[in-house]
Amino acid sequence: MGDLSQIMPALHPYVAAASGTGHGIDYVIDDYRRAVVDSAISMALTVVDLLSDDSVKAREIIESHKPAFTRQGYIASQTKRLQKIDYHGR
C-alpha cells in the first residue's frame, strides 16, 4: 500500500480483528467475521461515499493529490535500489 501511495491517492483500511505482529509468524485472525465481512462492508461503503453525488468527493481527492513520484520516477527509484545480494552460510 505504501508503494501505491507514492503515485496515487490511497487508503490503507484496517480492522482490529487479529493478534500478533503484523506480517509476523505469530499473526492470527481472532475474529473472522470482523476481519473479512465487516471490513468488506466498510470498504464497499467507502466506495459508495466516494462515488455518490456524481463522484464529487473522489474527483476532489484525485485533483488535489500531489504524488511523491510520477509512475516513471517511482519505477526508476525502485530500479536504482534493485540489487542482488548473495548470503553464504557459515
GUBA-977340 format. One record per atom (N, C-alpha, C, O): residue number from 1; residue in three letters; x, y, z. Coordinates in Angstrom, 2 decimals. Example, Ala and Ser with C-alpha at 12.3 -4.5 7.8 and 13.67 -1.06 7.14 Angstrom:
residues 2
    n  res       px       py       pz
    1  ALA    13.19    -5.69     7.80
    1  ALA    12.30    -4.50     7.80
    1  ALA    13.20    -3.30     7.80
    1  ALA    14.24    -3.32     8.46
    2  SER    12.85    -2.25     7.08
    2  SER    13.67    -1.06     7.14
    2  SER    12.90     0.03     7.87
    2  SER    13.41     1.14     8.04
end
This chain:
residues 90
    n  res       px       py       pz
    1  MET     0.83    -1.19     0.00
    1  MET     0.00     0.00     0.00
    1  MET     0.87     1.25     0.00
    1  MET     0.53     2.25    -0.63
    2  GLY     1.98     1.20     0.71
    2  GLY     2.89     2.34     0.73
    2  GLY     3.43     2.66    -0.65
    2  GLY     3.59     3.83    -1.00
    3  ASP     3.71     1.62    -1.43
    3  ASP     4.19     1.85    -2.79
    3  ASP     3.13     2.56    -3.62
    3  ASP     3.43     3.54    -4.30
    4  LEU     1.90     2.09    -3.57
    4  LEU     0.83     2.71    -4.34
    4  LEU     0.65     4.18    -3.96
    4  LEU     0.43     5.02    -4.82
    5  SER     0.75     4.47    -2.67
    5  SER     0.52     5.85    -2.22
    5  SER     1.58     6.82    -2.70
    5  SER     1.41     8.03    -2.55
    6  GLN     2.67     6.32    -3.27
    6  GLN     3.71     7.20    -3.81
    6  GLN     3.30     7.79    -5.16
    6  GLN     3.84     8.81    -5.58
    7  ILE     2.34     7.14    -5.84
    7  ILE     1.95     7.61    -7.17
    7  ILE     0.47     7.93    -7.31
    7  ILE     0.06     8.53    -8.30
    8  MET    -0.36     7.53    -6.32
    8  MET    -1.79     7.79    -6.43
    8  MET    -2.41     7.89    -5.03
    8  MET    -1.83     7.38    -4.07
    9  PRO    -3.56     8.53    -4.91
    9  PRO    -4.22     8.58    -3.60
    9  PRO    -4.53     7.16    -3.14
    9  PRO    -4.98     6.33    -3.92
   10  ALA    -4.28     6.89    -1.88
   10  ALA    -4.50     5.54    -1.35
   10  ALA    -5.00     5.62     0.08
   10  ALA    -4.72     6.56     0.81
   11  LEU    -5.74     4.61     0.45
   11  LEU    -6.24     4.47     1.81
   11  LEU    -5.95     3.04     2.24
   11  LEU    -6.32     2.10     1.54
   12  HIS    -5.29     2.88     3.36
   12  HIS    -4.99     1.54     3.85
   12  HIS    -5.98     1.22     4.97
   12  HIS    -5.83     1.66     6.11
   13  PRO    -7.00     0.44     4.62
   13  PRO    -8.01     0.12     5.64
   13  PRO    -7.45    -0.83     6.69
   13  PRO    -6.57    -1.64     6.40
   14  TYR    -7.96    -0.72     7.89
   14  TYR    -7.53    -1.60     8.95
   14  TYR    -8.72    -1.89     9.86
   14  TYR    -9.44    -0.98    10.25
   15  VAL    -8.91    -3.15    10.17
   15  VAL    -9.94    -3.57    11.11
   15  VAL    -9.24    -4.37    12.20
   15  VAL    -8.54    -5.33    11.91
   16  ALA    -9.43    -3.98    13.44
   16  ALA    -8.80    -4.69    14.55
   16  ALA    -9.50    -6.02    14.76
   16  ALA   -10.54    -6.10    15.41
   17  ALA    -8.91    -7.07    14.19
   17  ALA    -9.53    -8.40    14.29
   17  ALA    -8.48    -9.49    14.46
   17  ALA    -8.79   -10.68    14.33
   18  ALA    -7.25    -9.10    14.73
   18  ALA    -6.18   -10.09    14.83
   18  ALA    -5.27    -9.76    16.01
   18  ALA    -5.31    -8.67    16.57
   19  SER    -4.46   -10.74    16.35
   19  SER    -3.44   -10.52    17.37
   19  SER    -2.10   -10.96    16.81
   19  SER    -2.03   -11.70    15.82
   20  GLY    -1.05   -10.50    17.44
   20  GLY     0.29   -10.84    16.98
   20  GLY     0.92    -9.67    16.24
   20  GLY     0.36    -8.58    16.18
   21  THR     2.07    -9.93    15.68
   21  THR     2.82    -8.92    14.93
   21  THR     2.34    -8.90    13.49
   21  THR     2.33    -9.94    12.83
   22  GLY     1.95    -7.74    13.00
   22  GLY     1.52    -7.63    11.61
   22  GLY     2.56    -8.21    10.67
   22  GLY     3.74    -7.88    10.77
   23  HIS     2.14    -9.08     9.75
   23  HIS     3.00    -9.78     8.81
   23  HIS     3.99   -10.72     9.50
   23  HIS     4.92   -11.21     8.87
   24  GLY     3.78   -10.97    10.80
   24  GLY     4.69   -11.84    11.53
   24  GLY     4.19   -13.27    11.62
   24  GLY     3.04   -13.56    11.28
   25  ILE     5.05   -14.14    12.08
   25  ILE     4.72   -15.56    12.19
   25  ILE     3.63   -15.80    13.25
   25  ILE     2.93   -16.80    13.20
   26  ASP     3.51   -14.88    14.20
   26  ASP     2.53   -15.04    15.27
   26  ASP     1.19   -14.34    14.99
   26  ASP     0.33   -14.28    15.86
   27  TYR     1.02   -13.80    13.77
   27  TYR    -0.20   -13.08    13.41
   27  TYR    -1.36   -14.06    13.23
   27  TYR    -1.27   -14.98    12.42
   28  VAL    -2.44   -13.87    13.97
   28  VAL    -3.59   -14.78    13.94
   28  VAL    -4.88   -13.96    13.89
   28  VAL    -5.05   -13.01    14.65
   29  ILE    -5.78   -14.35    12.98
   29  ILE    -7.10   -13.72    12.92
   29  ILE    -7.92   -14.26    14.09
   29  ILE    -8.16   -15.47    14.18
   30  ASP    -8.34   -13.38    14.97
   30  ASP    -9.13   -13.78    16.13
   30  ASP   -10.63   -13.67    15.87
   30  ASP   -11.42   -14.43    16.43
   31  ASP   -11.02   -12.75    15.03
   31  ASP   -12.45   -12.52    14.74
   31  ASP   -12.64   -12.53    13.23
   31  ASP   -12.50   -11.49    12.58
   32  TYR   -12.94   -13.70    12.68
   32  TYR   -13.03   -13.87    11.23
   32  TYR   -14.10   -12.97    10.61
   32  TYR   -13.85   -12.34     9.58
   33  ARG   -15.28   -12.91    11.21
   33  ARG   -16.34   -12.07    10.65
   33  ARG   -15.89   -10.61    10.57
   33  ARG   -16.08    -9.95     9.54
   34  ARG   -15.31   -10.12    11.63
   34  ARG   -14.85    -8.73    11.63
   34  ARG   -13.76    -8.51    10.59
   34  ARG   -13.76    -7.50     9.88
   35  ALA   -12.83    -9.45    10.50
   35  ALA   -11.71    -9.33     9.57
   35  ALA   -12.16    -9.37     8.12
   35  ALA   -11.62    -8.64     7.29
   36  VAL   -13.13   -10.22     7.80
   36  VAL   -13.50   -10.44     6.41
   36  VAL   -14.79    -9.72     6.03
   36  VAL   -14.81    -8.91     5.11
   37  VAL   -15.85   -10.01     6.73
   37  VAL   -17.17    -9.48     6.35
   37  VAL   -17.29    -8.00     6.69
   37  VAL   -17.63    -7.19     5.82
   38  ASP   -17.02    -7.64     7.94
   38  ASP   -17.18    -6.24     8.33
   38  ASP   -16.21    -5.32     7.58
   38  ASP   -16.58    -4.20     7.22
   39  SER   -14.98    -5.78     7.34
   39  SER   -14.04    -4.94     6.60
   39  SER   -14.48    -4.78     5.14
   39  SER   -14.30    -3.71     4.56
   40  ALA   -15.04    -5.83     4.55
   40  ALA   -15.54    -5.73     3.18
   40  ALA   -16.70    -4.74     3.10
   40  ALA   -16.79    -3.95     2.16
   41  ILE   -17.59    -4.78     4.08
   41  ILE   -18.71    -3.84     4.12
   41  ILE   -18.18    -2.41     4.25
   41  ILE   -18.66    -1.51     3.56
   42  SER   -17.19    -2.20     5.11
   42  SER   -16.61    -0.85     5.28
   42  SER   -16.00    -0.33     3.98
   42  SER   -16.18     0.83     3.62
   43  MET   -15.26    -1.21     3.29
   43  MET   -14.64    -0.79     2.02
   43  MET   -15.69    -0.50     0.96
   43  MET   -15.56     0.47     0.21
   44  ALA   -16.73    -1.32     0.90
   44  ALA   -17.80    -1.09    -0.08
   44  ALA   -18.52     0.22     0.20
   44  ALA   -18.83     0.96    -0.73
   45  LEU   -18.78     0.51     1.46
   45  LEU   -19.46     1.77     1.79
   45  LEU   -18.56     2.98     1.53
   45  LEU   -19.06     4.06     1.22
   46  THR   -17.25     2.80     1.66
   46  THR   -16.32     3.88     1.30
   46  THR   -16.42     4.18    -0.18
   46  THR   -16.42     5.35    -0.58
   47  VAL   -16.50     3.15    -1.00
   47  VAL   -16.66     3.33    -2.45
   47  VAL   -17.97     4.05    -2.75
   47  VAL   -18.01     4.96    -3.58
   48  VAL   -19.04     3.66    -2.07
   48  VAL   -20.33     4.31    -2.26
   48  VAL   -20.21     5.80    -1.93
   48  VAL   -20.68     6.65    -2.69
   49  ASP   -19.58     6.13    -0.80
   49  ASP   -19.40     7.53    -0.42
   49  ASP   -18.58     8.29    -1.46
   49  ASP   -18.92     9.43    -1.79
   50  LEU   -17.52     7.69    -1.97
   50  LEU   -16.67     8.37    -2.94
   50  LEU   -17.36     8.58    -4.28
   50  LEU   -17.13     9.59    -4.95
   51  LEU   -18.21     7.66    -4.67
   51  LEU   -18.83     7.74    -5.99
   51  LEU   -20.22     8.36    -5.99
   51  LEU   -20.78     8.62    -7.05
   52  SER   -20.79     8.62    -4.81
   52  SER   -22.10     9.26    -4.76
   52  SER   -21.99    10.72    -5.20
   52  SER   -20.89    11.28    -5.26
   53  ASP   -23.11    11.32    -5.50
   53  ASP   -23.15    12.73    -5.91
   53  ASP   -22.22    12.98    -7.09
   53  ASP   -21.43    13.93    -7.08
   54  ASP   -22.32    12.13    -8.12
   54  ASP   -21.53    12.25    -9.35
   54  ASP   -20.02    12.23    -9.07
   54  ASP   -19.25    12.89    -9.76
   55  SER   -19.62    11.47    -8.07
   55  SER   -18.20    11.26    -7.73
   55  SER   -17.47    12.53    -7.32
   55  SER   -16.26    12.64    -7.52
   56  VAL   -18.20    13.49    -6.75
   56  VAL   -17.58    14.77    -6.39
   56  VAL   -16.41    14.57    -5.43
   56  VAL   -15.34    15.15    -5.64
   57  LYS   -16.58    13.76    -4.40
   57  LYS   -15.51    13.57    -3.41
   57  LYS   -14.30    12.86    -4.03
   57  LYS   -13.16    13.24    -3.77
   58  ALA   -14.55    11.83    -4.83
   58  ALA   -13.45    11.12    -5.48
   58  ALA   -12.67    12.05    -6.41
   58  ALA   -11.44    12.04    -6.42
   59  ARG   -13.39    12.85    -7.17
   59  ARG   -12.72    13.78    -8.09
   59  ARG   -11.90    14.81    -7.32
   59  ARG   -10.80    15.18    -7.73
   60  GLU   -12.44    15.28    -6.19
   60  GLU   -11.73    16.25    -5.36
   60  GLU   -10.42    15.66    -4.83
   60  GLU    -9.38    16.33    -4.83
   61  ILE   -10.47    14.42    -4.38
   61  ILE    -9.27    13.76    -3.86
   61  ILE    -8.24    13.59    -4.98
   61  ILE    -7.07    13.89    -4.78
   62  ILE    -8.68    13.12    -6.12
   62  ILE    -7.76    12.89    -7.24
   62  ILE    -7.12    14.20    -7.70
   62  ILE    -5.92    14.26    -7.94
   63  GLU    -7.93    15.24    -7.82
   63  GLU    -7.42    16.52    -8.32
   63  GLU    -6.49    17.22    -7.34
   63  GLU    -5.58    17.94    -7.76
   64  SER    -6.69    17.01    -6.04
   64  SER    -5.86    17.71    -5.05
   64  SER    -4.63    16.91    -4.64
   64  SER    -3.75    17.42    -3.94
   65  HIS    -4.56    15.66    -5.06
   65  HIS    -3.44    14.80    -4.67
   65  HIS    -2.14    15.24    -5.34
   65  HIS    -2.09    15.49    -6.54
   66  LYS    -1.10    15.32    -4.53
   66  LYS     0.24    15.66    -5.03
   66  LYS     1.13    14.43    -4.81
   66  LYS     1.66    14.24    -3.71
   67  PRO     1.30    13.61    -5.83
   67  PRO     2.09    12.38    -5.65
   67  PRO     3.56    12.68    -5.40
   67  PRO     4.10    13.69    -5.87
   68  ALA     4.21    11.79    -4.66
   68  ALA     5.63    11.93    -4.38
   68  ALA     6.46    11.64    -5.63
   68  ALA     7.55    12.19    -5.79
   69  PHE     5.94    10.78    -6.50
   69  PHE     6.64    10.39    -7.72
   69  PHE     5.66    10.34    -8.89
   69  PHE     4.46    10.16    -8.71
   70  THR     6.20    10.50   -10.10
   70  THR     5.44    10.09   -11.29
   70  THR     5.59     8.57   -11.35
   70  THR     6.42     8.00   -10.64
   71  ARG     4.80     7.92   -12.17
   71  ARG     4.95     6.46   -12.30
   71  ARG     6.35     6.10   -12.78
   71  ARG     6.98     5.18   -12.26
   72  GLN     6.83     6.85   -13.77
   72  GLN     8.17     6.59   -14.29
   72  GLN     9.24     6.86   -13.23
   72  GLN    10.21     6.12   -13.12
   73  GLY     9.06     7.92   -12.44
   73  GLY    10.01     8.25   -11.38
   73  GLY    10.04     7.19   -10.30
   73  GLY    11.10     6.87    -9.76
   74  TYR     8.88     6.65    -9.98
   74  TYR     8.82     5.59    -8.97
   74  TYR     9.54     4.34    -9.47
   74  TYR    10.34     3.74    -8.74
   75  ILE     9.26     3.95   -10.70
   75  ILE     9.93     2.77   -11.27
   75  ILE    11.44     2.99   -11.30
   75  ILE    12.20     2.07   -10.99
   76  ALA    11.87     4.19   -11.67
   76  ALA    13.31     4.48   -11.70
   76  ALA    13.91     4.38   -10.29
   76  ALA    15.02     3.86   -10.14
   77  SER    13.20     4.87    -9.27
   77  SER    13.73     4.80    -7.91
   77  SER    13.84     3.36    -7.43
   77  SER    14.79     3.01    -6.73
   78  GLN    12.89     2.52    -7.80
   78  GLN    12.93     1.11    -7.39
   78  GLN    14.00     0.35    -8.17
   78  GLN    14.68    -0.52    -7.63
   79  THR    14.15     0.68    -9.44
   79  THR    15.18     0.03   -10.26
   79  THR    16.56     0.35    -9.71
   79  THR    17.44    -0.51    -9.69
   80  LYS    16.75     1.58    -9.26
   80  LYS    18.03     2.00    -8.68
   80  LYS    18.34     1.20    -7.41
   80  LYS    19.51     0.91    -7.14
   81  ARG    17.32     0.86    -6.64
   81  ARG    17.50     0.10    -5.40
   81  ARG    17.71    -1.39    -5.64
   81  ARG    18.20    -2.11    -4.76
   82  LEU    17.33    -1.86    -6.83
   82  LEU    17.40    -3.29    -7.13
   82  LEU    18.85    -3.77    -7.11
   82  LEU    19.72    -3.21    -7.78
   83  GLN    19.08    -4.79    -6.34
   83  GLN    20.41    -5.37    -6.28
   83  GLN    20.32    -6.83    -5.89
   83  GLN    19.34    -7.26    -5.26
   84  LYS    21.32    -7.58    -6.25
   84  LYS    21.39    -8.98    -5.88
   84  LYS    22.38    -9.11    -4.73
   84  LYS    23.51    -8.63    -4.81
   85  ILE    21.94    -9.77    -3.68
   85  ILE    22.80    -9.99    -2.53
   85  ILE    22.90   -11.48    -2.30
   85  ILE    21.88   -12.15    -2.13
   86  ASP    24.10   -12.00    -2.30
   86  ASP    24.32   -13.42    -2.02
   86  ASP    24.74   -13.55    -0.56
   86  ASP    25.67   -12.88    -0.11
   87  TYR    24.04   -14.41     0.17
   87  TYR    24.41   -14.71     1.56
   87  TYR    24.98   -16.11     1.59
   87  TYR    24.32   -17.08     1.18
   88  HIS    26.16   -16.22     2.05
   88  HIS    26.80   -17.52     2.13
   88  HIS    26.76   -18.01     3.57
   88  HIS    27.15   -17.30     4.50
   89  GLY    26.29   -19.23     3.75
   89  GLY    26.18   -19.82     5.09
   89  GLY    27.54   -19.96     5.75
   89  GLY    28.57   -20.02     5.08
   90  ARG    27.53   -20.02     7.06
   90  ARG    28.78   -20.16     7.82
   90  ARG    29.17   -21.58     7.94
   90  ARG    30.20   -21.90     8.54
end
